Amino acid sequence: MKGVALLVLVGLIWVYQELFTAEFYQRMPWQPLDVSAEPDRFTVTKIRRLSDDLLACERKLYELGVSYESLPDRTAGTCALDSQVQLNQSRYPYSAPVKGQCALMLSVALWEKHVVAPAALEYLGEEPTRINHSGIFACRSVRGSQRISEHASANAIDISSFEFDQGSVSLLGDWGEDTSEAKFLNAVQQGSCNLFGGVLGPEYNALHRDHFHLDLGNYRICS
Ligand SMILES: [Zn+2]
């Protein structure tokens, strides 16, 4: 009997040491976002929570070393734009201004650091010199449906290609090939799923053959 009790005790100590470590606790969804931590499946939940707290969201951009400015609330047609910020300088320059909901901008800045940079270094040996996006805000429904698009609240960004010193890597030209460029794009898509609620690419449908749609809607889709 004593032997069993001892075994149970040793087992409990093992479970405690393995699971309930500081790192384990830090990763739990109710913990605040740690911008330096490797994103995992709970990261989107932590970012979404900042959608309701503009100051806390901006503090995270500051922690990331991103230069940004807050934009005034406004309406455009039937669409309301609030909690908006513009990234003035993040890790990479973009083809067009990067402005939208703060939480989305935070996901983009985290994505550059934790997803794009490591994938680019691993597969292409260099970081992008510029990222091309084809839009954030668009006051419209999802194409082919009545549902309001995440773009209508500037809560989605469409990424079409990445510029490098040695050339451009695009969804339209490189996706699905047996090349380092395609592996880079694949790794970017996989990594994006820990930082955005909705990640749609060429495999999702023909409308996405030339871009990754990345949004922070209240659902999880990674396709
Ligand atoms: Zn989109």
Residues whose N, C-alpha, C, O or C-beta is under 5 A from the ligand:
A	BS01	ZN	A156 I157 D158 H213
